[in-house]
Amino acid sequence: MPEYTVTFARSARKELQALDRTIATRVLRRIEALAATPRPVGCKKLEGAENLWRIRVGDWRVVYSVDDSKLLVDVSAVRHRRDVYR
């Protein structure tokens, strides 16, 4: 299976950098795993959005889109669960 390229929106990169180092490491590990499996077990498609998915990492959520034709995963948000869907 081909590897996907993982890109970050500028806002998602800032959100990731603002996290505590231990949490950021866990989140980044899960994001890097999206390159091999863009829709891992436990991911959910967001309702009302054309191509948005989310994965859970503890209390944190990673929202991303997948473009299978370009083999691209674009991370758009890394937020706490209370803030991510607003």
N, C-alpha and C positions, 0 to 999 in steps of 0.2 A: 504494500500500500504506500502511495507517495506521501511525502511529508508536506504539510501545509505551512505557509509562512504566517507568523503571528505578528500583527501590527497593533499599535496602541494609538488611540486618539490622544491628543495633547492633554485633555482633562483627565483621562484615565491614568496617564503616566504621572500626573501631579498627585492624584488621589493615592496611587500606589506608593509614591515617595513619601507621602505624609503619614503613612502607617507606621506603627511600631515595628522594629526590625524583625522580631520573631513572627509576627503576623504577616508581614510583607514577604518573608521567605516562604511561608506556607502557601500564600496566595500565588506567588510567582512560580512555584513548583507546579501548581495545578494549571496555571496558564501555559507554561511550557509544555505540559502534557497534551494540551489541545492540538499541538502541531502533529502529533501522531494519531490522536483520536479526537476530532473536532466535536463529536457528539457522544461524550462518555456516558456511562451508566449513571443515572441520577440527574442528568441535565434536563431542563424543561424548556419548551418553546413558550415564549411569552405571548399571552393572548392580546389581540389587538395590534400586533406588530407583524409586519410581513416576514422578516427574516431575523428575529432576535431570539437568542437563547440565553439561558443563565445556568451557572453552576454555583453550588454552595461550598463555602470554605469556612466552616464554623458559623459565626454570626455575620460573615461577610459574603457578598454576592458579586459575581463577575458577570456582567452583561456583555454579550458579544454577538457578532453576525458571522455567518459562514458563507463564503462564495466558492462553491464546488468547482465551477468552471475555471477559476483562477487559482485554486488551491490556496485560499486566503482566509484567515481568521482575524477579524478586526475587533479588538477589545474596546468597548465604548464607555464602560463604567466599572469602577471597583468601589463599592460603597457598603456601609453597614446596612443590615436588613431593614432597619426602621426608615432609612432614607432612600433606598434604591428605587422604589416604585413611584415616588412622588414626581 
